[in-house]
Amino acid sequence: MSFSAADCGWGAWIADRYQRRADVLNRGFSGYNSDWFLQFAATDEGKADLFDHDNVKIVTVFFGANDASDLELNPRQHVPLEQYKSNIKEIASLARNNFGEDVSIIFIAPPPVCHDGRLKFQKDKYKDKATGKLERTLELSGKYAKAMTEVAKELNLPCLDVWTKMQESSSSLKPWQKYLSDGLHLSAAGNKFVGEAIINLIDDLLPELAVAPCQVSGNINSSSRSSISMKRIAPWHDEIDHLQPEKSFRNLSLE
């Protein structure tokens, strides 16, 4: 979902900001809870897919929406709250063990749940077979969001509390429910909200990994953008002498 073209995935927002400085790898798995993710991470395929990467700077951990499913109405995806907290700690530990102590880890708490949106989605999808019962609720998602923030505090890691931040941003012109496409998943506006919030968090708490656009034009693909440590790949177009372009690439040749 984070790279969804239809819904302007939040991962795409991050990739756009870091273009030609860092690749953004999407390792989210649709429908998974934290239990299933750890099961996959323990396999040979999972280890290769998730951890066989060099020079990783930031890892985001975004779980809870499925874990917070109602135990009776959706036992398949439900993960008990204390188990969820333990799983999040284990995922953070895996990131440290595989990418090194210097990797920055950002926790992202699950978003709120819009009851009307979920019921409408249910009715639209299942028609007369819709149960009218909520397998996910605002209250449940709030408990798991709070658990995520508690684990982040315990581990001294930054956390984007989407559940709280999204509701606090609500206004009559833009109610927070508009950030969800079906009462649960992020809409295009919701993905923009999360993407911008992550970028702002990095700017504030991890400034050495931030990339600043041009202060005048807002441009992100020219020499006017800056970063303390995230070096660009290849000269920017406005750094190239069109009369002698080879000069701009001379120092990039392998010895």
C-alpha positions as CSV (number, residue, x, y, z in Angstrom):
1,M,0.0,0.0,0.0
2,S,2.9,2.4,0.7
3,F,3.8,2.4,-3.0
4,S,0.2,2.3,-4.3
5,A,0.0,4.3,-7.5
6,A,-3.8,4.7,-7.2
7,D,-3.6,6.1,-3.7
8,C,-0.2,8.0,-4.0
9,G,1.4,5.7,-1.4
10,W,3.3,7.3,1.4
11,G,6.4,5.3,0.5
12,A,6.4,7.1,-2.8
13,W,6.5,10.5,-1.0
14,I,9.6,9.4,0.8
15,A,11.2,8.1,-2.4
16,D,10.5,11.4,-4.2
17,R,12.2,13.4,-1.4
18,Y,15.3,11.1,-1.5
19,Q,15.6,10.6,-5.2
20,R,19.2,10.0,-6.3
21,R,20.3,10.0,-2.7
22,A,18.7,6.8,-1.3
23,D,16.5,4.0,-2.6
24,V,13.3,3.4,-0.6
25,L,12.5,-0.3,-0.3
26,N,8.9,-1.3,0.4
27,R,8.8,-4.4,2.6
28,G,5.2,-4.1,3.8
29,F,3.0,-7.1,3.3
30,S,-0.6,-6.6,2.6
31,G,-2.9,-8.2,5.3
32,Y,0.0,-9.3,7.5
33,N,0.1,-8.8,11.3
34,S,3.3,-8.6,13.3
35,D,3.1,-12.4,14.1
36,W,3.1,-13.4,10.4
37,F,5.9,-10.9,9.6
38,L,8.2,-12.5,12.2
39,Q,7.3,-15.9,10.9
40,F,8.5,-14.8,7.5
41,A,11.5,-13.0,8.9
42,A,12.7,-16.4,10.4
43,T,12.8,-18.2,7.0
44,D,15.7,-18.2,4.6
45,E,13.6,-16.4,2.0
46,G,12.6,-13.8,4.6
47,K,16.1,-13.2,5.8
48,A,17.4,-12.6,2.3
49,D,14.4,-10.4,1.3
50,L,14.3,-8.3,4.4
51,F,17.9,-8.1,5.6
52,D,20.3,-8.6,2.6
53,H,20.8,-4.9,2.0
54,D,23.8,-2.7,2.7
55,N,24.2,0.8,4.1
56,V,20.6,1.0,5.4
57,K,20.0,4.3,7.1
58,I,16.4,4.3,8.2
59,V,13.9,1.5,9.0
60,T,10.2,2.2,9.5
61,V,8.1,-0.2,11.5
62,F,4.4,0.2,10.8
63,F,2.2,-2.5,12.3
64,G,-1.0,-2.5,14.3
65,A,-4.0,-2.1,12.0
66,N,-4.4,-5.9,11.5
67,D,-3.1,-6.9,14.9
68,A,-5.9,-4.7,16.4
69,S,-8.7,-6.8,14.8
70,D,-11.5,-7.9,17.1
71,L,-10.7,-11.2,18.6
72,E,-14.2,-12.7,18.1
73,L,-15.0,-11.1,14.7
74,N,-11.5,-11.5,13.1
75,P,-9.5,-14.0,15.1
76,R,-7.4,-14.8,12.0
77,Q,-5.5,-11.5,12.1
78,H,-5.9,-10.6,15.8
79,V,-2.7,-10.4,17.9
80,P,-3.0,-10.0,21.7
81,L,-1.9,-6.6,22.8
82,E,1.1,-7.8,24.9
83,Q,2.2,-10.1,22.2
84,Y,2.0,-7.2,19.7
85,K,4.3,-5.1,22.0
86,S,6.7,-8.0,22.2
87,N,6.7,-8.5,18.5
88,I,7.5,-4.8,17.9
89,K,10.5,-5.0,20.2
90,E,11.7,-8.1,18.3
91,I,11.3,-6.4,14.9
92,A,13.4,-3.5,16.2
93,S,16.0,-5.9,17.5
94,L,16.1,-7.6,14.1
95,A,16.7,-4.3,12.4
96,R,19.6,-3.5,14.8
97,N,21.2,-6.9,14.5
98,N,21.1,-7.0,10.8
99,F,21.7,-3.3,9.9
100,G,23.9,-2.3,12.8
101,E,23.6,-0.1,15.8
102,D,23.7,3.1,13.8
103,V,20.6,2.4,11.8
104,S,17.7,4.8,12.7
105,I,14.4,3.1,13.5
106,I,11.1,5.0,13.3
107,F,7.9,3.4,14.7
108,I,4.6,4.3,13.1
109,A,1.5,3.8,15.1
110,P,-1.7,2.5,13.3
111,P,-4.2,5.1,12.0
112,P,-7.6,5.6,13.5
113,V,-10.6,3.6,12.2
114,C,-13.7,5.3,10.8
115,H,-16.8,3.2,11.8
116,D,-19.0,4.7,9.1
117,G,-16.4,4.1,6.5
118,R,-15.9,0.4,7.5
119,L,-19.6,-0.3,7.5
120,K,-20.1,1.3,4.1
121,F,-17.2,-0.7,2.7
122,Q,-18.7,-3.9,4.2
123,K,-22.1,-3.2,2.7
124,D,-20.6,-2.2,-0.7
125,K,-18.5,-5.4,-0.9
126,Y,-20.8,-8.0,0.7
127,K,-24.2,-6.5,-0.1
128,D,-27.0,-8.5,1.7
129,K,-24.4,-10.7,3.4
130,A,-22.8,-7.7,5.3
131,T,-22.9,-8.4,9.0
132,G,-23.1,-4.8,10.1
133,K,-20.5,-5.6,12.8
134,L,-17.2,-3.9,13.2
135,E,-14.2,-6.2,13.1
136,R,-12.0,-3.1,13.7
137,T,-12.8,-0.1,15.8
138,L,-11.4,3.3,16.8
139,E,-11.1,2.1,20.4
140,L,-9.1,-1.0,19.5
141,S,-6.8,0.8,17.1
142,G,-6.2,3.4,19.8
143,K,-5.1,0.7,22.2
144,Y,-2.5,-0.6,19.8
145,A,-1.4,2.9,18.8
146,K,-0.8,3.6,22.5
147,A,1.1,0.4,22.8
148,M,3.4,1.3,19.9
149,T,4.1,4.7,21.5
150,E,4.9,3.0,24.8
151,V,7.4,0.6,23.2
152,A,9.0,3.5,21.3
153,K,9.4,5.4,24.6
154,E,10.8,2.3,26.3
155,L,13.4,1.8,23.5
156,N,14.1,5.5,23.2
157,L,13.0,5.5,19.5
158,P,11.0,8.1,17.6
159,C,7.4,7.3,16.9
160,L,4.9,8.9,14.5
161,D,1.6,8.5,16.3
162,V,-0.7,8.5,13.3
163,W,-3.8,7.6,15.4
164,T,-3.5,10.8,17.4
165,K,-1.9,13.1,14.9
166,M,-4.5,12.4,12.2
167,Q,-7.4,13.1,14.6
168,E,-5.8,16.2,16.0
169,S,-5.4,17.6,12.5
170,S,-9.1,17.3,11.8
171,S,-11.2,20.3,10.8
172,S,-14.6,21.1,9.4
173,L,-13.0,21.5,6.0
174,K,-10.9,18.4,6.2
175,P,-12.2,15.8,8.7
176,W,-9.8,13.1,9.6
177,Q,-12.1,10.5,8.1
178,K,-11.1,11.7,4.6
179,Y,-7.6,10.3,5.2
180,L,-9.1,6.8,5.0
181,S,-10.4,5.1,1.8
182,D,-12.6,2.5,3.4
183,G,-12.5,3.5,7.1
184,L,-9.2,1.6,7.5
185,H,-6.7,1.9,4.7
186,L,-5.1,5.2,3.8
187,S,-6.6,7.3,1.0
188,A,-4.5,9.4,-1.4
189,A,-4.9,12.3,1.1
190,G,-4.0,10.0,4.0
191,N,-0.9,8.7,2.2
192,K,0.2,12.3,1.7
193,F,-0.5,13.1,5.3
194,V,1.7,10.1,6.5
195,G,4.4,10.8,4.0
196,E,4.8,14.4,4.9
197,A,4.6,13.6,8.6
198,I,7.5,11.1,8.2
199,I,9.6,13.6,6.3
200,N,8.9,16.2,9.0
201,L,9.9,13.8,11.7
202,I,13.1,13.0,10.0
203,D,13.8,16.8,9.5
204,D,13.2,17.4,13.3
205,L,14.7,14.3,15.0
206,L,17.2,12.9,12.4
207,P,18.5,16.1,10.7
208,E,21.7,14.4,9.6
209,L,19.5,12.2,7.4
210,A,17.2,14.9,6.1
211,V,17.1,16.3,2.6
212,A,16.0,19.9,2.2
213,P,14.5,21.2,-1.0
214,C,15.4,24.5,-2.5
215,Q,14.2,27.2,-0.1
216,V,13.2,29.4,-3.1
217,S,11.6,27.1,-5.6
218,G,10.9,24.0,-3.5
219,N,12.8,22.0,-6.2
220,I,14.1,18.6,-5.1
221,N,16.2,17.7,-8.2
222,S,18.8,20.4,-8.6
223,S,21.9,21.6,-6.9
224,S,19.9,24.0,-4.7
225,R,18.7,21.2,-2.5
226,S,20.9,20.1,0.4
227,S,21.7,17.3,2.9
228,I,24.2,16.9,5.7
229,S,25.2,13.3,4.9
230,M,23.0,12.0,2.1
231,K,25.2,12.6,-0.9
232,R,23.6,12.7,-4.4
233,I,24.3,10.2,-7.2
234,A,25.6,11.9,-10.4
235,P,25.7,15.6,-11.0
236,W,22.5,17.6,-11.0
237,H,21.4,18.8,-14.3
238,D,22.2,22.4,-13.5
239,E,25.8,21.4,-12.5
240,I,26.6,20.1,-16.0
241,D,28.4,22.4,-18.5
242,H,26.5,21.7,-21.7
243,L,29.5,22.8,-23.8
244,Q,31.9,20.4,-22.0
245,P,29.7,17.9,-20.3
246,E,32.5,15.4,-19.9
247,K,34.1,17.6,-17.3
248,S,31.2,17.1,-14.9
249,F,31.6,13.3,-15.1
250,R,35.4,13.1,-15.1
251,N,35.8,12.5,-11.4
252,L,33.1,9.8,-11.3
253,S,35.2,7.3,-13.4
254,L,36.3,4.2,-11.6
255,E,40.0,3.9,-11.0
